[in-house]
């Protein structure tokens, strides 16, 4: 009797052990393996694994099943397969019993519906998301932060939301704390306060985080350093991040690091090095568009206007990004670059058309909206409407008072004001704005133009000695620009 009982108990333990092992395999090992496939760029294989996994309804609990379905839908949406993604997301709603899961599903569903052109359906899902967010439960804070950062571009409020979440993270969110902390730091940079972000990231790196988190931290540090104008340190961080991305083996991430490094090199005036890195990333749509903008910038500096236009026009035909909001923002940046190009080429009508498009696409990003306003002022000035241009820039300055340390935004403003004042014949004011722009630590690529304009202002004010000094400073950089060539020609006239 006792032997039979022991035997039965042994079988029961064995059965329970096998069941636990199977549950561990389904809940932990396969999802982790799917994620690893996705990170390596093998998203199709990740989808295949998750499709097998979500069929195990009798084994997986509702929460786990909903989570795996959300991941599956996101992978499909990332490949642009929004019709399949919508089906997966709708199925996920049957199992998303918890409010944070329902939020994740409806938010993702809204974006896929928008990509398919179903704006009414997307609107309805977005309204449901905001109703759920109104409950103000801790579980809703992450989705709130995602929407504020990615869709509304309200980086200040997104940072506050992430910091609230870090203070009292809901149960089960402990593992996400490092990522949330890095996102909060990056939001500080995007809000125009990189000087707050950098110390937070440096402290994070001192803790020697694991490889992927270390790469993410280096990216946040690189962005902050670029925003602060410390391009040498930023280049170092991007090179370190590129090295880690290559160790991870994720092609999309490697492309992203090449592009960020390329943009930093271009700001330094190292055009050939920048293009070499950008070309290594051109298999990815967003990277290809950024590379096209770089080529356009270099063509503009050589006054090769048609080649510059072709680069930007061709970038619009590159395969669209899977996420409709990212695609809209990406094209908004292209349109802004086209507006700037036409301004440099002296075509205000074409500049206005492209700027209207950029303004529509980028309106939610307060800092980019200010750049659009500065470009509008330059268009008005180019057409001789100097009073209107100055009035626009006065309004820009009022908004910038809320961003007292935002180097990039203030540089755009001071540069635009120096141009408008110069074109209006107010050379003394133009000179003062150039001096203020120089005080904001401009990128090396922008320096020849500022010194050339300073030389023009001083010459117009009768200071020929000061003008020569400024024009010579325009020639001190190891690269050729339109401004440096114009400065050389003017110096020859003054000789």
Secondary structure, DSSP 8 states (H G I E B T S, - for coil): -HHHHHHHHHHHHHHHHHHHHHHHIIIIIHHHHHHHHHHTT-HHHHHHHHHHHTT-TTTS-HHHHHHHHHHHHHHHHHTT-HHHHHHHHHHHTTT--SHHHHHHHHHHHHHHHHHTT-HHHHHHHHHHHHHHHTT--GGGHHHHHHHHHHTS--HHHHHHHHHHHHHT--TT-GGGHHHHHHHHHHHHHHTT-HHHHHHHHHHHHHT---HHHHHHHHHHHHHHHHHHT-HHHHHHHHHHHHHHHHHHT-HHHHHHHHHHHHHHHHHTT-HHHHHHHHHTTTTSHHHHHHHHHHHHHHHHHTT-HHHHHHHHHHHTTS---SSHHHHHHHHHHHHHHHHHHHHHHT-HHHHHHHHHHHHHHHTT-HHHHHHHHHHHHHHHHHTT-HHHHHHHHHHHHHHHTT-TT-HHHHHHHHHHHHHHHHHTT-HHHHHHHHHHHHTT---HHHHHHHHHHHHHHHHHTT-HHHHHHHHHHHT-SSS--HHHHHHHHHHHHH-
